[in-house]
Amino acid sequence: MIELYELRQFAAFGETGTLSEAAEKLHLSQPAISRNMKKLEDDMGVTLFERSKNKISLNDNGQYLLELAQKLLSDAHDLPLKVREHDRQKHTISLGVCAPAPIWRLASLIANVFPQMTLQTEIDDDKRLLSDLANGIYQLAVLHEKPESNNLIVKECGRESLMFALPKEHRFADRKSLSFADMDGENILLMPNLGFWDFVKNEKMTKTRFLTQSDRYSFTELVQASSLPCFTSDVADKFMEIPSGRANIPISDSEATVTYYLACMADKKKTFEPLFRVI
């Protein structure tokens, strides 16, 4: 039987080129490694080394075995991590979302329906979400356009309407509604990684200077202390701590209101049916 310790010593010899250096690397005696290399050769039933009076080196069989041994040792090293990851996946629900807002509602619903599971979330665009859902990277995905596929179970899971949050002294603070064009060119505070909502700064408000802050607590503090506009939404009002002293003005553009859809693969219907029932 081939032992892993023999392959580790063999790989060390292959990497260092001498028995003495391999012994030093592994904190073993040179005679011990020499004996184990002879045993490995006997176990393999073929010669692995070219031996001369003052030198030993790998022959063609030895070079081939070295390649196999290095891969096997790498797999053996990763084995505990892979097993732990496999166990983690059994207790984790992976959710891909097209924007932050669906997480705020779904996180609590998923926790109630699957209390023994851990939720892992990522934000990406609809196309990538659908691809990763099909490939098993996500178990659930939230999209802002309803997908048409017989391979998916889909249900509407909420709506969101974007608003401008303006300081009370802002010139538009008394308006009933505003368009993206009305506010284009302003300096606006913004949280990054907004998913598909990035189209607002990339397409609708190209003249605006966006000042970003990635930490939610720091962003809230900055909004509270600043006289600059920012974005909020009707969903944020329900789930997030919104700084006071601001006028929340609805955005009139049709693109500022979106419907979200929760999707899973059809073969996962039985698993996630309890969640779809409560949405």
LINZI-V170208 format. One record per helix or strand. SS is the DSSP state (H for helix, E for strand). FROM is the first residue (numbers start at 1). LEN is the number of residues. If there is no record, write none. Layout:
<<SS | FROM | LEN> <SS | FROM | LEN>>
This chain:
<<H | 4 | 13> <H | 19 | 8> <H | 30 | 15> <E | 49 | 3> <E | 56 | 3> <H | 60 | 31> <E | 92 | 6> <H | 101 | 13> <E | 118 | 6> <H | 126 | 9> <E | 140 | 4> <E | 152 | 16> <E | 177 | 2> <H | 180 | 4> <E | 187 | 4> <H | 195 | 10> <E | 209 | 4> <H | 216 | 10> <E | 229 | 5> <H | 234 | 6> <E | 246 | 6> <H | 254 | 3> <E | 257 | 9> <H | 266 | 13>>
